[in-house]
Amino acid sequence: MINVVGKRKIFLGVAAVMVAAALISIFYFGFKEGIDFSGGTLWQVKFDKEIAQEEIVNILKDNGAEGVVINKSGDGSHLLRFKSISEEEHKKISSVLEEKEGSFKELSFQSIGPSVGKELKTKAVFGVVFVLLAISIYVSLAFLKVSYPIKSWKYGVVALLCLFHDVVIPAGVLAWLGEYKGVEIDTNFVVALLVIAGFSVHDTIVVFDRIREKLGLARGREQLSVVINDSVNETMARSINTSLTLAIMLLALYFAGPINLQYFVLTILIGTVVGTYSSIFVASPFLVVWHSLSKRVHPVK
């Protein structure tokens, strides 16, 4: 049995350092916005023969495309990102590209205007904040029947803090990758954060539910720290095994999946790992810390 509660200062300290590093990364580097948010063109093409990426970039630039970024996927296709172009320019570039480099197959072409991108960004931020608050309120209501020795609303607040921990760390990693690897965030990034929130809170609720069950059976005969530590250890194997299964699948998708979903998968993978950590080593120990501080501020007479 791991003494999670007894070593809570270490576990909570590690979580605090990771969150601080993620926040520094976000505020210092910022996010490199993809075309979903900033507007632009996303074009995926596959040539019949091997083509140097530099040649493709030069042809696009010579024909009016600006800010060209190119990536090659595992299936041999090229994913091109650049500023918005009209349909006429699209046809012109296609003709020149085919003339100079040979025939190719257009797998996808999408263009998003800056006004649409701004609206998507606003809705994305609102959506993430709304989901986090809604989940915390739901947890508070779910634990109304267990108000001793911890008030039900505190479960909701702790769940919200853990969700913030689980969401902000992957976001910090993506901000760092955007600065040094040119990784852009798009609507897939927002979806990944929502997936992380849903998976993480499910894991946390499993632990909280075991605490609720054992508190009801103990009826004050056992110390809160003992009940919580036992609950965490009883659910730890389930949490780790569930997350490990998901992580293996995500690793396979990361290395063998389509290139345009690579960082979407990476975001969920990081969120899965930190979410498992917070469910086991942050949520429950934080309840103990909060309860201890409350007793000091409001001692029982």
N, C-alpha and C positions, 0 to 999 in steps of 0.2 A: 504493500500500500504506500502510495506517495503522499507525503505530508504537504499537500498543496496549500492549505491554509497557513500552516506553520512557516512556510517559505514564501508567503505572499509578497513580502517586500521585494524579493528578487524578481518574481514573475511580473508584478505590477511595474517594477522599475524597467524591465526589458520592454514592456508594452509602451511605457511612457517615452522611452528613447526612440523606439520605432516611429511612434506618432509624431514626435518632435522632428525627427529627420525627414519624414514625409511632408510635414507642413513647411519646413524650410525649403525643400525641393520645389514644392508647388508655388510658394510665394517668390522664391528667388528666380527659378527658371520659367515658371508659367507653363501653359500648355501650347503645344504646336497644333493649331486647329486644322482639321481636315476640311475637305470641300463641303461636307455636310453643314458645317458651321460658318466657314469663311466664304463659301461660294467657289465654284470652279468646275472643272471637268475631270471625270474619271473614265479612262478608256482602257479596256483590256483587249489585246490583240495577240494572235499567235501566227508566226511566220512559218512557211513551208520549209525554210532552211535556217541555219544558225546565223543570227545577226548580232553584231556588236551593239551594246546599249548606247555607246557614244554616238554611233551613226544615227540611231533613231532620234536621240536628243537633238543632234545638230539639224536634222531635217525639220523637226517640229519647230525649233527656234527660228530657222531660216524662213519659215512660212507663217510666222506671226504668233506662235504659241509661246507664252511667257511662264517663267517659274516651273519648268518641267522637272518632275521627279519621276524616276523609273525604278521599278523592282521586277525581278524575274521570279516566277513561281516554279514549283516543282514539276508542273506539267509542260514547261517550256514556253508558256505564254508570258507576255510582258504587261505589267500594270502601270499605266501612265497617269500622272496627275499634273494638271497645269491649270492656268486661269481659264475662265469661261470663254468659249468660242461659239460663233453662230453655226447653224447647220451648213451654210455655204462654205465656211472655213473648214468645217469638219470634212466635207466632201473633197475640198481642194487638197487638204493634207493627206487624205486617204489616197487620192490619185497620185500625188507626188511620191508618197511612201511606196506604193505598189510599183510605180515606174522605176524607182531607184533600187529598191530592195527585193522586189519580187512579190508574188501574190501572198496574201495573208488572210486570216479569218478574224473577223471582228466578233469577239465574245460578248462584250457589253460596252455601252456608251451612255453616260449620264452626265447631265450638266445642271448645276444648281446655282441660282442667282444669289447675290449677297443678302438681299432682303429676306429670302426664304431661309437662308442659313442663320440669320440673326434671330428669326422667329423660332427656329428649331432649338437654338442654344437656350433661349429663355424658357421654352417649354421643358427642356431637358433638366435644367437646374430646378425648376419648380417641381417636376416629377420626382426627382431624387429626394428633395427636402420633404415633400408630401408623404412619400412612402416611409421614410424614416420616422416621421412624427406619428403616422397612422399605426405603424407597427408598435411603437412604444406605448401608445394609448391602448391598443389591443392587449398587450401584455399586462398593463396595469389593471384592466377590467377582468382579465382572465384569472388574476390572483386576488380578487376582492375577498374571497372566502378565507384567505390566509393573511391576516393582518397582525399576527403576533408571532414572534417579537419584531418582525419587520413589516412596515406598512406596505400595502400592495402597490402603491404608486412608485415605491422605490425600486421594485422589480422592473417597472417600465423605464425608469430613468437609467438604471444600470444597463438594460437591454439597448437603449438608445446610445449610450456611451460606447458599448461594445460594437454596435453597428457603425458608429463613426470611426472607431479604430479599424474595423474591417474594410471600410470603404476608402478611407483616406490613405492607407498604406499603399494599396495598388495604384491609387491616383498619383501618389508621390513618385512611385517607380516609373509610371508613364511620363511624368513631367521630366524626370531625369533622362529617360530614353529619348524624349523629344529634343532635348538640348544636345545630346551627344550622338544619337543615332538617327535623328530626323524623324522619329515616330510621331505620327499625327493621331489626334483623337477625333472620333466621329460618333455617330449615333450608336454604333456597336459598342463603344466604350461605355456609354450611358446604360445600355441594356446589360452589359457585363456587371456594372455596379449594382443594378437592381437584382440581378441573379444572385450576386454575392450576399446582398442584404437578406433576401428570402432564405437562402441556404443557411446563413449564419444564425438568424433568429430562430430557425427551426431547431438547430443544434443547441442553442442556449436555452430554449424553452424545455427541451428534454431534461436538461440538468435542473432547471428551476422546478420542473414538475416533480422530480424525485425529491428535491428539498421540501416542497410543499407536502408531499406524501409522508415523508419521515418526520416533519414537524408535527403533523397531525397525530402520528402514532406516539411520538415522544411526549407530547403534552407538557412540555417544560421540564421534563425529568433529565434531559441531557443538554449540555452546553450547545449553543448555536454553532460554534466553530467545529465541534465534533460532528454534529448532524450534517453540516455543509461539506466537511471533508469526506465523510462516508458517502454522501450523495455523489460527489464528483468522481470518486474512485469507482463507484458502482456503474457509472455511465461512461467512464473514460474509454473503455475498450470499444463500445458501440460507436462513439464519436470518431475515434481514430480509424476504425475499420471502414466506416461509411465514407469518411473523407479520403482515405487511401484509395478506395475503389474509384471514386470520382477523379482523383489526381492521376491515376494510371491512364484513365480514358482521356483526360485532358492532355497529358504528355504525348499520347499517340496522335491526337488531333494537331497538336502544335508542330510536331515534326513531319507528319504525313498529310495534314489537311491543306486546304487552299490558302494561298499566301494572304489573301485579303481578310482572312479570319484569324491570322496568326496571333496578332496582339490582343484580339478579343479573347481568344483562348488563354493567352498568357495572363491577362487581367483576372479572369475567373480562377485560374490556377493559383495565383498569388493570394487572391481573396479567400480561396478554400483553405489554404495553409494558415493564414493569419486568423481566419474565422474559427478554425478548430482550436487554435491557441487561445483565443479570447474566450471561447465557450468553456474551456477547461481551466485555464490559469488566470483569467481576468475577471469574468462575470461574478462567480461565486466568492472568490477572495475579496472582491471589492464590496460585496454585501457585508462581509465580516468587518472590514475596515470602517464602512459607513456606520454600521451598528455600534461599533466601539466608540467612534467619535460622538455619536448621538448620546450615548450613555454618559460621556464626560461632560457634554454641554448641558444635558438635562438629566442629572443623576436622580435615581429613584429614592424618594424620601421614606 
